């Protein structure tokens, strides 16, 4: 798979991220004929959950293609330098596919639960409110990191959390006051509250998933697109073969997120060309969004992706307004602007500010950890060199054993004008990368370990060059 460039990955993240959020709501506003012969809305959250996983699963063949290409490059490198090949083999231990799948099964279960809760909640709120409510994940990620990982938050984290709570409250209040949860049918305030509650609960589940990944899977170094692909396959099988048959036999009305008729879903899709087109575009957009997101994290880092994700939320809202006030919405799509939309806009600004402030807290924590790690290395280096000399052997018997010393750039603090170079060997650089990659908020990638593995692969490629 050809890696996306910076411009392509940034454009893809905003474009496809906006598309997936909009289509997730638009599909609920489309009508088709069901197997009972009646025309009704396509209110099928379980079907949309399975579609998400199917879209993710297409990352797997790309991952295997990339692995095959990497093996050929390593084979060529081994012919030129056998010692370099042995070092690469020792730094990338092989794992069985069964073990990888087993390790990814639990976070996929978290992801499945979170996704179905979000899709059911989306039945009762607009796409923009849905997108903004997802900012609640930061709150739960921070709480779980403190409780289970023993992390400590700094003042920037605290201020970011306060802004997040304030922003979500403003957005939720504006939605209740406006009374608009759908452009095609009335939604009661109780249903809106339930929808927002389900979305916030889904973010708690998603934060639990990321905490699990942080604790158990930080050092697995599995390529990011392989993780997304495996989770897609596991999730698709679990949804289509287990959860949807269960939902078929559960009691309750159709379209409320509990009972869902699979046969009726298939008939509705078959009877509507518009539904088929929207679902196909959504599946492709989900695939491209995951690929673009990993590329952005690898090229530009998680902080830059934070800014792009906030832009995605803004574009979702703007396009929703455009659909409502232009013929593009066909008179039944999008959301209107009311006096309470100003309150939602204020909530959006506070949410964005809170996210950026919280990310600055992550940056400060990572910078301090990196400086401490390099200070420990600098203190231990003279003792290691002295012990090597006393043993009658050079500190580095081969230039490829540890690599030549290279200047490391420690991120500068807010008051500094430039990054500070520090000399250290390649081994300490990798250790410092691992430490610096730890974050209190892991919502910017599909898993905390995914972003790190993509970054490591990207860095290793440049090292080989």
KALINFEN-V618109 format. One record per residue. PHI is phi as a letter, one per 30 degrees, with the letter a starting at -180 (999 if undefined). Layout:
((PHI) (PHI))
//
This chain:
((999) (d) (d) (d) (d) (d) (d) (d) (d) (d) (d) (d) (d) (d) (d) (d) (d) (d) (d) (d) (d) (d) (d) (d) (d) (e) (d) (d) (c) (c) (c) (a) (d) (d) (d) (d) (i) (c) (d) (a) (d) (d) (c) (b) (d) (d) (d) (d) (d) (d) (d) (e) (d) (d) (d) (d) (d) (d) (d) (d) (e) (d) (d) (d) (d) (d) (d) (d) (d) (d) (d) (d) (d) (d) (d) (d) (d) (d) (d) (d) (b) (e) (d) (d) (d) (d) (d) (d) (d) (d) (d) (b) (d) (d) (b) (d) (d) (d) (d) (d) (d) (d) (d) (d) (d) (d) (d) (d) (d) (e) (d) (d) (d) (d) (d) (d) (d) (d) (d) (d) (d) (d) (d) (c) (b) (d) (d) (d) (d) (e) (d) (d) (d) (d) (d) (d) (e) (e) (d) (d) (d) (d) (d) (d) (d) (d) (d) (c) (c) (i) (d) (b) (c) (c) (d) (d) (d) (d) (d) (d) (d) (d) (d) (d) (d) (d) (d) (d) (d) (d) (d) (d) (d) (d) (d) (d) (d) (d) (i) (c) (c) (a) (d) (c) (a) (d) (b) (d) (e) (d) (d) (d) (d) (d) (d) (d) (d) (d) (d) (d) (d) (d) (d) (d) (d) (d) (d) (d) (d) (d) (d) (d) (d) (d) (d) (c) (b) (d) (c) (d) (h) (d) (e) (d) (d) (d) (d) (d) (d) (d) (d) (d) (d) (d) (d) (d) (d) (d) (d) (d) (c) (b) (d) (d) (d) (d) (d) (d) (c) (d) (d) (k) (d) (d) (i) (c) (j) (c) (d) (b) (d) (d) (d) (d) (e) (d) (d) (d) (d) (d) (d) (b) (d) (d) (d) (e) (d) (d) (d) (d) (d) (d) (d) (d) (d) (d) (d) (d) (d) (d) (d) (d) (d) (d) (d) (d) (d) (d) (d) (b) (j) (d) (d) (d) (d) (e) (d) (d) (d) (d) (d) (d) (d) (d) (d) (e) (d) (d) (d) (d) (d) (d) (d) (d) (c) (b) (d) (e) (d) (h) (i) (b) (b) (j) (b) (c) (c) (b) (d) (d) (d) (d) (d) (d) (d) (d) (d) (d) (d) (d) (d) (d) (d) (d) (d) (d) (d) (d) (d) (d) (d) (d) (d) (d) (d) (d) (d) (d) (d) (d) (d) (d) (d) (d) (d) (d) (d) (d) (d) (d) (e) (d) (d) (d) (d) (d) (d) (d) (d) (d) (d) (i) (b) (d) (d) (b) (d) (b) (d) (c) (d) (b) (i) (d) (d) (b) (d) (c) (c) (d) (e) (d) (d) (e) (c) (d) (c) (a) (d) (c) (d) (b) (d) (a) (d) (d) (d) (d) (d) (d) (d) (d) (d) (d) (d) (d) (d) (d) (b) (d) (b) (c) (d) (d) (b) (d) (a) (d) (d) (d) (d) (d) (d) (d) (d) (d) (d) (d) (d) (d) (d) (d) (d) (d) (d))
//
